[in-house]
C-alpha cells in the first residue's frame, strides 16, 4: 500500500467534507459512519496490490530452487506473473 493506513480516515473525512461542501452528496447516515464506510472502501482498494503481491510470491515459491541456481530472474518472473494476473483479473493498479 502506498498510503499509510493512518492517513485513510483523515483522507476519508476530507473527501466527505468536500463532497458535502460542494453539495454533491447528501448523507442519509451520521457523518462519522460515512467516513468509516469510505475508509473501509479505500483500504480495500489500496490492499488489492498487496494481496496480489503476496499471491505472486506464494506462486513463485515452487521455483525457489531454479531461482537460487540463477536459472530464473526472480524480479522479472515476479513482474511477469503479476502482470499476467492483473490482465486476467482486470485489476486496475
C-alpha positions as CSV (number, residue, x, y, z in Angstrom):
1,X,0.0,0.0,0.0
2,X,1.4,3.4,-1.0
3,X,-0.6,5.4,1.5
4,X,0.0,4.9,5.2
5,X,-3.1,3.3,6.9
6,X,-3.2,6.2,9.4
7,X,-3.9,8.6,6.6
8,X,-7.0,6.8,5.3
9,X,-9.5,8.1,7.9
10,X,-8.2,11.6,7.5
11,X,-8.5,11.4,3.7
12,X,-11.9,9.9,4.0
13,X,-13.1,12.7,6.3
14,X,-11.7,15.3,3.9
15,X,-13.4,13.6,0.9
16,X,-16.8,13.5,2.7
17,X,-16.4,17.1,3.8
18,X,-15.5,18.3,0.3
19,X,-18.4,16.5,-1.3
20,X,-20.8,17.9,1.2
21,X,-19.4,21.4,0.8
22,X,-19.9,21.1,-3.0
23,X,-23.4,19.7,-2.4
24,X,-22.5,16.6,-4.5
25,X,-23.8,14.2,-1.8
26,X,-26.5,14.2,0.8
27,X,-25.8,11.9,3.8
28,X,-28.5,9.5,5.0
29,X,-26.4,8.4,7.9
30,X,-24.3,10.1,10.5
31,X,-21.1,11.7,9.1
32,X,-18.8,9.5,11.2
33,X,-20.5,6.4,9.8
34,X,-20.0,7.6,6.3
35,X,-16.3,8.3,7.0
36,X,-15.9,4.8,8.4
37,X,-17.5,3.2,5.4
38,X,-15.4,5.3,3.0
39,X,-12.3,4.4,4.9
40,X,-13.1,0.7,4.6
41,X,-13.6,1.0,0.9
42,X,-10.4,3.0,0.4
43,X,-8.4,0.5,2.5
44,X,-9.8,-2.4,0.5
45,X,-8.8,-0.8,-2.8
46,X,-5.3,0.0,-1.5
47,X,-4.8,-3.5,-0.3
48,X,-5.5,-5.1,-3.7
49,X,-1.9,-4.8,-4.8
50,X,-0.5,-6.0,-1.5
51,X,-2.7,-9.1,-1.7
52,X,-1.8,-9.7,-5.3
53,X,2.0,-9.4,-4.5
54,X,1.6,-11.9,-1.7
55,X,-0.2,-14.3,-4.1
56,X,2.5,-14.0,-6.7
57,X,5.2,-14.6,-4.0
58,X,3.4,-17.7,-3.0
59,X,3.1,-18.9,-6.6
60,X,6.8,-18.4,-7.2
61,X,7.8,-20.5,-4.2
62,X,7.7,-23.6,-6.3
63,X,10.5,-22.1,-8.4
64,X,12.8,-21.3,-5.5
65,X,15.5,-23.9,-6.4
66,X,15.7,-22.6,-10.0
67,X,15.9,-19.0,-8.8
68,X,18.6,-19.8,-6.3
69,X,20.7,-21.6,-9.0
70,X,20.4,-18.5,-11.1
71,X,18.4,-20.1,-13.9
72,X,15.5,-17.7,-13.3
73,X,15.4,-14.0,-12.5
74,X,13.1,-13.6,-9.6
75,X,12.3,-9.9,-10.2
76,X,11.5,-10.5,-13.9
77,X,9.4,-13.6,-13.1
78,X,7.6,-11.7,-10.3
79,X,6.7,-8.8,-12.6
80,X,5.6,-11.1,-15.5
81,X,3.4,-13.2,-13.2
82,X,1.9,-10.1,-11.6
83,X,1.1,-8.5,-14.9
84,X,-0.5,-11.8,-16.2
85,X,-2.8,-11.9,-13.1
86,X,-3.6,-8.2,-13.4
87,X,-4.6,-8.7,-17.0
88,X,-6.6,-12.0,-16.3
89,X,-8.5,-10.4,-13.5
90,X,-9.0,-6.9,-15.0
91,X,-7.4,-5.3,-11.9
92,X,-6.6,-1.6,-12.0
93,X,-3.5,-0.8,-10.0
